[in-house]
């Protein structure tokens, strides 16, 4: 039945424990309430982003589980503590085959998404050449069982519920630390800016800063969040109703915008818009919109701590009505805004600046090291360029020598007449002509060998003398006189 979804929505919100940092506009005025609002499945509120990195996976799992009739019934009859302890997860074994099949598909898609993220981060860190151990890296994602990446089991639902509960419970703590760092950095930047000014400019800047602080602090009284005065102001200004007719139950039904019988965190935050408008104006130089959203979340967190008795991050009608009977609702203390409640101490600011100084020093050292490496690389490049030039010069020189060896031999000029060089062939011809003449000389029985040697020496001298006595331009012809004994 469609009416059952109204009850189920509250428990879905318990599982998801929705949070949002966005400013939420107040819904339009409702001046007439004669009956409980009619519920239409098509008008059911859309799931709100929880801010978790696995938000989409979480919402899709819950949406499909809600479609199973058996699981919806168990969800309705199980309290928050049993859900946190994992008792609801065991009901997964009884859901329909169609739902289980879809959950298997959702898990496979989520595992693939995580693997893609791991690979992308690995590539950004310069590990392209290294293998990625997906199984080891998937261990960090505790909201699913990475050892079984194919099917969605009871352990997966149990992990998902516990992880979401734990992560969202720590959300406010992490938010406080983040805002503290934001405020300290803003103050650090202001101080660093003052150091760049001369004495007169610094004095004017300090005076302007104090003027803005006083201007921001000059605002109408801020009602205590969740008090009768604060809710009456919403009743009158936003709902357009007579403050004398204020009725807590009617007020609850007016601002339970999704009609699920609970104030979730988003609906609570929308109640504080009127108070925030007293403190912040986006057109004013002195008003910081980041601080405005932090103020909104502080108010919501305070009301949850005061009213949410079972700590399920939802305010039921019973819890709300109980709170309206407390002294804090009727006679609340004044509300301390952010300018009255600095988020950091002087010691924390000092440590923060020391940390920034160390980081800056490390960056300067890294910059100096990188500059040295750059200078060394440039020096090595210059050496390589010089070696390249020397090598090119050597190659050019070898090419010139090779080209000179291929040219014809130069002619020898004597008194203007060219005399070709006498080659070994001419000498060989002269030797061949001298040899027969010597063969006809008889050998001296005693001095034959010596006589023959003297004859050859004389012939050689005669030939040389003849060659030297020739006039220029004439070539000597070898002539051998034969002397018979």
HELIX and SHEET records of a PDB file:
HELIX    1   1 UNK A    4  UNK A   16  1                                  13    
HELIX    2   2 UNK A   41  UNK A   43  5                                   3    
HELIX    3   3 UNK A   55  UNK A   66  1                                  12    
HELIX    4   4 UNK A   69  UNK A   77  1                                   9    
HELIX    5   5 UNK A   80  UNK A   84  1                                   5    
HELIX    6   6 UNK A   88  UNK A   94  5                                   7    
HELIX    7   7 UNK A   97  UNK A  124  1                                  28    
HELIX    8   8 UNK A  134  UNK A  138  1                                   5    
HELIX    9   9 UNK A  154  UNK A  169  1                                  16    
HELIX   10  10 UNK A  171  UNK A  195  1                                  25    
HELIX   11  11 UNK A  199  UNK A  217  1                                  19    
HELIX   12  12 UNK A  228  UNK A  237  1                                  10    
HELIX   13  13 UNK A  243  UNK A  245  5                                   3    
HELIX   14  14 UNK A  248  UNK A  255  1                                   8    
HELIX   15  15 UNK A  265  UNK A  269  1                                   5    
HELIX   16  16 UNK A  270  UNK A  272  5                                   3    
HELIX   17  17 UNK A  273  UNK A  279  1                                   7    
HELIX   18  18 UNK A  289  UNK A  307  1                                  19    
HELIX   19  19 UNK A  317  UNK A  323  1                                   7    
HELIX   20  20 UNK A  327  UNK A  330  1                                   4    
HELIX   21  21 UNK A  338  UNK A  340  5                                   3    
HELIX   22  22 UNK A  346  UNK A  405  1                                  60    
HELIX   23  23 UNK A  424  UNK A  439  1                                  16    
HELIX   24  24 UNK A  448  UNK A  469  1                                  22    
SHEET    1   A 2 UNK A 262  UNK A 263  0                                        
SHEET    2   A 2 UNK A 315  UNK A 316 -1                                        
SHEET    1   B 2 UNK A 413  UNK A 414  0                                        
SHEET    2   B 2 UNK A 417  UNK A 418 -1                                        
END                                                                             
